[in-house]
Structures are given as structure tokens and as C-alpha cells.
């Protein structure tokens, strides 16, 4: 069943909004950015852990396998840990809009989502 003109127009509008505001979904929190150095070191540490785990399993040394597993976990944690001391400016403040409320303002999740929805629709 094909879509009516109104449904197609609404779908196109929703797609444009999603494409324009997609960066809101993947943007890091204020003051948190991933460090490429941490990602590289974490990946190397995880690969060393995988190699150690293979060695531990093939030689039946449980201690080596456990240590290698811990190295893998530490590598992954290091890779996903945000960098410290690199504050970012909120995009809303730089664009001359009112700043976005953060999770620490005491608003519930639904209140924040309603505020975002209202801000998106105010521009149109």
C-alpha cells in the first residue's frame, strides 16, 4: 500500500530532521572526548592480551590465561575511557541558542526529551 502525499511529506521531514540532528545522538558529553592515544594503547593492550590468552590456553597455564584476560579487559577499558582535561564547548552555546540542560540539572529523562523536541520544532 503506497503512502499518501501527506505521509510521504511527513516521512521526508522526519528524515531531514534526523539527518540534521544526528550529531546530537553521537556527540560526546560536555568535557568528554575520546583520546586517540588511549584508543591505540588500549587496542595494543587488548591484542597483547589476546595473544597471551592463546599462549595460556595452548600451554595449559591457567595463570597466563587469567593475566592475559585481565590485560584484554584493561585494554578495552583504556580504549573507551574519555580523555581528561579537554573541555568542549556546547554547540548550543556557540550557535547563540540557549544551552542544553544536562543530566545534573534535576530534570527527568522525559523532561529533557520534551525540551529537545520543543527546541527542534521552535525553529520551524
QUIJOQUI-V621974 format. One record per run of one state. SS is the DSSP state (~ for helix, > for strand, _ for the rest). FROM is the first residue (numbers start at 1). TO is the last residue. If there is no record, write none. Layout:
SS_FROM_TO ; SS_FROM_TO
//
This chain:
__1_4 ; ~_5_26 ; __27_32 ; >_33_34 ; __35_35 ; ~_36_58 ; __59_61 ; ~_62_80 ; __81_81 ; >_82_83 ; __84_90 ; ~_91_94 ; __95_102 ; ~_103_105 ; __106_108 ; ~_109_122 ; __123_124
//
